[in-house]
Amino acid sequence: MKLIKCALPLIIFTLLFMPLGTEAVEEKGRVVIVEVNSEIKAGTAQFIKRTLDEAEKQGVSLYLINLNTPGGLLKSTEEITRALLDSGVKTAVFVD
């Protein structure tokens, strides 16, 4: 019990002054959210590439894809993957 009483102030002090993911909090900018609610096809790949190019031109901070798909064409998926990897924009995909 004595150890807990001695350690508690140290734990509280550490938690109060510990850095908290400040990069995410301080970064400001636009986020583009793209919804994909269908199979991955050639049209889907073109849509992603077009909106990703536009996001890059606008200088957005994050390009987020909300992905709700049963699957689709491998070639189109590879095109999307390559476009995301080659882009200068930070990207994230939320699989719904």
VMD Tcl script that builds the backbone (N, CA, C; Angstrom):
set m [mol new atoms 288]
animate dup $m
set s [atomselect $m all]
$s set {name element resname resid chain x y z} {
  {N N MET 1 A 0.820 -1.191 0.000}
  {CA C MET 1 A 0.000 0.000 0.000}
  {C C MET 1 A 0.870 1.264 0.000}
  {N N LYS 2 A 1.973 1.195 0.774}
  {CA C LYS 2 A 2.877 2.343 0.847}
  {C C LYS 2 A 3.507 2.623 -0.522}
  {N N LEU 3 A 3.827 1.561 -1.257}
  {CA C LEU 3 A 4.404 1.713 -2.589}
  {C C LEU 3 A 3.426 2.408 -3.530}
  {N N ILE 4 A 2.157 2.059 -3.442}
  {CA C ILE 4 A 1.133 2.686 -4.287}
  {C C ILE 4 A 1.030 4.169 -3.965}
  {N N LYS 5 A 1.055 4.531 -2.678}
  {CA C LYS 5 A 0.965 5.939 -2.284}
  {C C LYS 5 A 2.164 6.732 -2.793}
  {N N CYS 6 A 3.326 6.121 -2.819}
  {CA C CYS 6 A 4.531 6.805 -3.298}
  {C C CYS 6 A 4.562 6.902 -4.820}
  {N N ALA 7 A 4.095 5.876 -5.490}
  {CA C ALA 7 A 4.164 5.831 -6.946}
  {C C ALA 7 A 3.049 6.625 -7.613}
  {N N LEU 8 A 1.925 6.800 -6.937}
  {CA C LEU 8 A 0.778 7.472 -7.544}
  {C C LEU 8 A 1.092 8.889 -8.024}
  {N N PRO 9 A 1.742 9.745 -7.218}
  {CA C PRO 9 A 2.065 11.086 -7.729}
  {C C PRO 9 A 2.976 11.050 -8.962}
  {N N LEU 10 A 3.910 10.125 -8.987}
  {CA C LEU 10 A 4.809 9.997 -10.138}
  {C C LEU 10 A 4.033 9.579 -11.388}
  {N N ILE 11 A 3.117 8.649 -11.234}
  {CA C ILE 11 A 2.303 8.200 -12.369}
  {C C ILE 11 A 1.438 9.339 -12.885}
  {N N ILE 12 A 0.806 10.072 -11.989}
  {CA C ILE 12 A -0.042 11.202 -12.400}
  {C C ILE 12 A 0.791 12.260 -13.112}
  {N N PHE 13 A 1.956 12.600 -12.554}
  {CA C PHE 13 A 2.832 13.590 -13.178}
  {C C PHE 13 A 3.237 13.148 -14.583}
  {N N THR 14 A 3.611 11.887 -14.727}
  {CA C THR 14 A 4.024 11.349 -16.029}
  {C C THR 14 A 2.888 11.423 -17.036}
  {N N LEU 15 A 1.699 11.044 -16.630}
  {CA C LEU 15 A 0.556 11.073 -17.544}
  {C C LEU 15 A 0.181 12.495 -17.950}
  {N N LEU 16 A 0.311 13.443 -17.015}
  {CA C LEU 16 A -0.046 14.826 -17.328}
  {C C LEU 16 A 0.908 15.466 -18.334}
  {N N PHE 17 A 2.172 15.114 -18.270}
  {CA C PHE 17 A 3.161 15.773 -19.110}
  {C C PHE 17 A 3.691 14.907 -20.246}
  {N N MET 18 A 3.089 13.767 -20.443}
  {CA C MET 18 A 3.500 12.887 -21.529}
  {C C MET 18 A 2.964 13.457 -22.847}
  {N N PRO 19 A 3.785 13.531 -23.906}
  {CA C PRO 19 A 3.288 14.029 -25.189}
  {C C PRO 19 A 2.187 13.122 -25.730}
  {N N LEU 20 A 1.166 13.734 -26.276}
  {CA C LEU 20 A 0.016 12.997 -26.785}
  {C C LEU 20 A -0.106 13.185 -28.287}
  {N N GLY 21 A 0.346 12.333 -29.103}
  {CA C GLY 21 A 0.140 12.378 -30.551}
  {C C GLY 21 A -0.035 13.774 -31.107}
  {N N THR 22 A 0.848 14.673 -30.785}
  {CA C THR 22 A 0.663 16.069 -31.154}
  {C C THR 22 A 0.708 16.295 -32.654}
  {N N GLU 23 A 1.362 15.432 -33.396}
  {CA C GLU 23 A 1.432 15.618 -34.845}
  {C C GLU 23 A 0.030 15.614 -35.446}
  {N N ALA 24 A -0.790 14.668 -35.040}
  {CA C ALA 24 A -2.141 14.577 -35.584}
  {C C ALA 24 A -2.991 15.756 -35.128}
  {N N VAL 25 A -2.772 16.230 -33.929}
  {CA C VAL 25 A -3.571 17.325 -33.405}
  {C C VAL 25 A -3.180 18.646 -34.055}
  {N N GLU 26 A -1.894 18.862 -34.277}
  {CA C GLU 26 A -1.417 20.132 -34.798}
  {C C GLU 26 A -1.564 20.264 -36.306}
  {N N GLU 27 A -1.580 19.160 -37.014}
  {CA C GLU 27 A -1.643 19.224 -38.466}
  {C C GLU 27 A -3.011 19.717 -38.907}
  {N N LYS 28 A -3.008 20.722 -39.750}
  {CA C LYS 28 A -4.262 21.260 -40.263}
  {C C LYS 28 A -4.284 21.055 -41.766}
  {N N GLY 29 A -5.451 20.958 -42.306}
  {CA C GLY 29 A -5.579 20.803 -43.741}
  {C C GLY 29 A -6.864 20.090 -44.089}
  {N N ARG 30 A -7.030 19.920 -45.364}
  {CA C ARG 30 A -8.248 19.284 -45.863}
  {C C ARG 30 A -8.074 17.783 -45.963}
  {N N VAL 31 A -9.178 17.095 -45.740}
  {CA C VAL 31 A -9.237 15.648 -45.905}
  {C C VAL 31 A -10.286 15.358 -46.962}
  {N N VAL 32 A -9.926 14.552 -47.938}
  {CA C VAL 32 A -10.879 14.112 -48.957}
  {C C VAL 32 A -11.314 12.699 -48.594}
  {N N ILE 33 A -12.634 12.497 -48.507}
  {CA C ILE 33 A -13.178 11.172 -48.214}
  {C C ILE 33 A -13.907 10.678 -49.453}
  {N N VAL 34 A -13.484 9.517 -49.937}
  {CA C VAL 34 A -14.070 8.918 -51.136}
  {C C VAL 34 A -14.785 7.637 -50.725}
  {N N GLU 35 A -16.035 7.516 -51.127}
  {CA C GLU 35 A -16.834 6.331 -50.811}
  {C C GLU 35 A -16.785 5.353 -51.982}
  {N N VAL 36 A -16.478 4.093 -51.696}
  {CA C VAL 36 A -16.550 3.024 -52.700}
  {C C VAL 36 A -17.480 1.961 -52.126}
  {N N ASN 37 A -18.665 1.847 -52.722}
  {CA C ASN 37 A -19.688 0.917 -52.244}
  {C C ASN 37 A -20.112 -0.040 -53.345}
  {N N SER 38 A -19.153 -0.584 -54.054}
  {CA C SER 38 A -19.466 -1.500 -55.153}
  {C C SER 38 A -18.269 -2.414 -55.390}
  {N N GLU 39 A -18.404 -3.286 -56.386}
  {CA C GLU 39 A -17.275 -4.128 -56.773}
  {C C GLU 39 A -16.163 -3.259 -57.345}
  {N N ILE 40 A -14.937 -3.728 -57.202}
  {CA C ILE 40 A -13.793 -3.030 -57.780}
  {C C ILE 40 A -13.715 -3.421 -59.255}
  {N N LYS 41 A -13.918 -2.418 -60.116}
  {CA C LYS 41 A -13.894 -2.624 -61.570}
  {C C LYS 41 A -13.007 -1.554 -62.194}
  {N N ALA 42 A -12.915 -1.580 -63.509}
  {CA C ALA 42 A -12.102 -0.587 -64.221}
  {C C ALA 42 A -12.591 0.831 -63.925}
  {N N GLY 43 A -13.895 1.016 -63.864}
  {CA C GLY 43 A -14.455 2.336 -63.566}
  {C C GLY 43 A -14.091 2.815 -62.167}
  {N N THR 44 A -14.029 1.892 -61.233}
  {CA C THR 44 A -13.641 2.234 -59.862}
  {C C THR 44 A -12.192 2.710 -59.833}
  {N N ALA 45 A -11.334 2.007 -60.547}
  {CA C ALA 45 A -9.919 2.392 -60.598}
  {C C ALA 45 A -9.761 3.776 -61.220}
  {N N GLN 46 A -10.475 4.042 -62.292}
  {CA C GLN 46 A -10.402 5.355 -62.936}
  {C C GLN 46 A -10.901 6.450 -61.994}
  {N N PHE 47 A -11.989 6.171 -61.284}
  {CA C PHE 47 A -12.548 7.125 -60.324}
  {C C PHE 47 A -11.533 7.450 -59.227}
  {N N ILE 48 A -10.907 6.427 -58.669}
  {CA C ILE 48 A -9.909 6.631 -57.608}
  {C C ILE 48 A -8.730 7.439 -58.144}
  {N N LYS 49 A -8.229 7.073 -59.317}
  {CA C LYS 49 A -7.080 7.792 -59.887}
  {C C LYS 49 A -7.425 9.254 -60.158}
  {N N ARG 50 A -8.615 9.500 -60.689}
  {CA C ARG 50 A -9.030 10.872 -61.011}
  {C C ARG 50 A -9.168 11.711 -59.734}
  {N N THR 51 A -9.845 11.168 -58.728}
  {CA C THR 51 A -10.037 11.934 -57.493}
  {C C THR 51 A -8.725 12.089 -56.717}
  {N N LEU 52 A -7.852 11.101 -56.809}
  {CA C LEU 52 A -6.546 11.193 -56.156}
  {C C LEU 52 A -5.688 12.270 -56.815}
  {N N ASP 53 A -5.708 12.337 -58.140}
  {CA C ASP 53 A -4.976 13.392 -58.854}
  {C C ASP 53 A -5.493 14.772 -58.456}
  {N N GLU 54 A -6.802 14.905 -58.376}
  {CA C GLU 54 A -7.401 16.186 -57.999}
  {C C GLU 54 A -7.028 16.553 -56.560}
  {N N ALA 55 A -7.036 15.573 -55.678}
  {CA C ALA 55 A -6.655 15.823 -54.283}
  {C C ALA 55 A -5.203 16.286 -54.193}
  {N N GLU 56 A -4.346 15.675 -54.996}
  {CA C GLU 56 A -2.934 16.066 -55.000}
  {C C GLU 56 A -2.771 17.494 -55.512}
  {N N LYS 57 A -3.506 17.857 -56.553}
  {CA C LYS 57 A -3.439 19.222 -57.091}
  {C C LYS 57 A -3.905 20.247 -56.065}
  {N N GLN 58 A -4.894 19.870 -55.259}
  {CA C GLN 58 A -5.436 20.794 -54.257}
  {C C GLN 58 A -4.608 20.825 -52.977}
  {N N GLY 59 A -3.628 19.942 -52.871}
  {CA C GLY 59 A -2.746 19.928 -51.706}
  {C C GLY 59 A -3.414 19.457 -50.424}
  {N N VAL 60 A -4.291 18.479 -50.525}
  {CA C VAL 60 A -4.979 17.988 -49.331}
  {C C VAL 60 A -4.004 17.273 -48.393}
  {N N SER 61 A -4.362 17.207 -47.133}
  {CA C SER 61 A -3.516 16.552 -46.130}
  {C C SER 61 A -3.692 15.046 -46.122}
  {N N LEU 62 A -4.913 14.585 -46.412}
  {CA C LEU 62 A -5.193 13.155 -46.350}
  {C C LEU 62 A -6.271 12.789 -47.356}
  {N N TYR 63 A -6.056 11.690 -48.051}
  {CA C TYR 63 A -7.024 11.113 -48.988}
  {C C TYR 63 A -7.493 9.811 -48.356}
  {N N LEU 64 A -8.765 9.767 -47.956}
  {CA C LEU 64 A -9.311 8.618 -47.236}
  {C C LEU 64 A -10.355 7.911 -48.091}
  {N N ILE 65 A -10.194 6.600 -48.248}
  {CA C ILE 65 A -11.176 5.794 -48.972}
  {C C ILE 65 A -11.973 5.000 -47.947}
  {N N ASN 66 A -13.295 5.171 -47.973}
  {CA C ASN 66 A -14.189 4.342 -47.168}
  {C C ASN 66 A -14.634 3.204 -48.079}
  {N N LEU 67 A -14.081 2.022 -47.868}
  {CA C LEU 67 A -14.230 0.903 -48.797}
  {C C LEU 67 A -15.224 -0.129 -48.274}
  {N N ASN 68 A -16.312 -0.312 -49.022}
  {CA C ASN 68 A -17.322 -1.319 -48.709}
  {C C ASN 68 A -17.561 -2.101 -49.993}
  {N N THR 69 A -16.813 -3.165 -50.183}
  {CA C THR 69 A -16.863 -3.906 -51.440}
  {C C THR 69 A -16.797 -5.406 -51.186}
  {N N PRO 70 A -17.488 -6.181 -52.032}
  {CA C PRO 70 A -17.369 -7.635 -51.924}
  {C C PRO 70 A -16.128 -8.173 -52.635}
  {N N GLY 71 A -15.385 -7.303 -53.307}
  {CA C GLY 71 A -14.205 -7.734 -54.066}
  {C C GLY 71 A -14.254 -7.145 -55.459}
  {N N GLY 72 A -13.614 -7.819 -56.396}
  {CA C GLY 72 A -13.638 -7.323 -57.761}
  {C C GLY 72 A -12.454 -7.801 -58.562}
  {N N LEU 73 A -12.124 -7.014 -59.577}
  {CA C LEU 73 A -11.070 -7.382 -60.517}
  {C C LEU 73 A -9.679 -7.124 -59.937}
  {N N LEU 74 A -8.803 -8.101 -60.077}
  {CA C LEU 74 A -7.440 -7.976 -59.567}
  {C C LEU 74 A -6.690 -6.854 -60.275}
  {N N LYS 75 A -6.828 -6.755 -61.595}
  {CA C LYS 75 A -6.111 -5.723 -62.354}
  {C C LYS 75 A -6.498 -4.323 -61.866}
  {N N SER 76 A -7.772 -4.103 -61.648}
  {CA C SER 76 A -8.231 -2.797 -61.163}
  {C C SER 76 A -7.717 -2.517 -59.756}
  {N N THR 77 A -7.699 -3.543 -58.919}
  {CA C THR 77 A -7.172 -3.399 -57.563}
  {C C THR 77 A -5.689 -3.035 -57.599}
  {N N GLU 78 A -4.943 -3.671 -58.488}
  {CA C GLU 78 A -3.514 -3.356 -58.626}
  {C C GLU 78 A -3.308 -1.928 -59.117}
  {N N GLU 79 A -4.161 -1.457 -60.030}
  {CA C GLU 79 A -4.069 -0.076 -60.519}
  {C C GLU 79 A -4.313 0.914 -59.379}
  {N N ILE 80 A -5.307 0.623 -58.553}
  {CA C ILE 80 A -5.606 1.493 -57.417}
  {C C ILE 80 A -4.430 1.502 -56.445}
  {N N THR 81 A -3.902 0.332 -56.153}
  {CA C THR 81 A -2.766 0.224 -55.237}
  {C C THR 81 A -1.573 1.018 -55.750}
  {N N ARG 82 A -1.258 0.880 -57.029}
  {CA C ARG 82 A -0.128 1.601 -57.623}
  {C C ARG 82 A -0.358 3.109 -57.552}
  {N N ALA 83 A -1.573 3.560 -57.836}
  {CA C ALA 83 A -1.876 4.992 -57.785}
  {C C ALA 83 A -1.702 5.536 -56.366}
  {N N LEU 84 A -2.154 4.780 -55.373}
  {CA C LEU 84 A -2.016 5.215 -53.984}
  {C C LEU 84 A -0.549 5.273 -53.566}
  {N N LEU 85 A 0.229 4.276 -53.974}
  {CA C LEU 85 A 1.649 4.246 -53.619}
  {C C LEU 85 A 2.442 5.347 -54.317}
  {N N ASP 86 A 2.073 5.672 -55.549}
  {CA C ASP 86 A 2.799 6.681 -56.320}
  {C C ASP 86 A 2.388 8.111 -55.976}
  {N N SER 87 A 1.298 8.267 -55.285}
  {CA C SER 87 A 0.774 9.594 -54.986}
  {C C SER 87 A 1.637 10.308 -53.954}
  {N N GLY 88 A 1.635 11.618 -54.037}
  {CA C GLY 88 A 2.332 12.429 -53.048}
  {C C GLY 88 A 1.451 12.771 -51.856}
  {N N VAL 89 A 0.228 12.271 -51.840}
  {CA C VAL 89 A -0.736 12.559 -50.779}
  {C C VAL 89 A -0.732 11.412 -49.767}
  {N N LYS 90 A -0.827 11.742 -48.491}
  {CA C LYS 90 A -1.007 10.694 -47.482}
  {C C LYS 90 A -2.351 10.031 -47.743}
  {N N THR 91 A -2.369 8.709 -47.698}
  {CA C THR 91 A -3.603 7.988 -47.982}
  {C C THR 91 A -3.918 7.003 -46.862}
  {N N ALA 92 A -5.210 6.735 -46.716}
  {CA C ALA 92 A -5.672 5.736 -45.755}
  {C C ALA 92 A -6.926 5.099 -46.328}
  {N N VAL 93 A -7.145 3.839 -45.964}
  {CA C VAL 93 A -8.337 3.124 -46.414}
  {C C VAL 93 A -9.019 2.538 -45.187}
  {N N PHE 94 A -10.301 2.860 -45.041}
  {CA C PHE 94 A -11.117 2.267 -43.988}
  {C C PHE 94 A -11.975 1.199 -44.638}
  {N N VAL 95 A -11.765 -0.059 -44.259}
  {CA C VAL 95 A -12.536 -1.161 -44.831}
  {C C VAL 95 A -13.764 -1.358 -43.962}
  {N N ASP 96 A -14.908 -1.103 -44.580}
  {CA C ASP 96 A -16.183 -1.152 -43.875}
  {C C ASP 96 A -16.791 -2.530 -43.980}
}
mol reanalyze $m
mol bondsrecalc $m
mol representation Tube
mol addrep $m
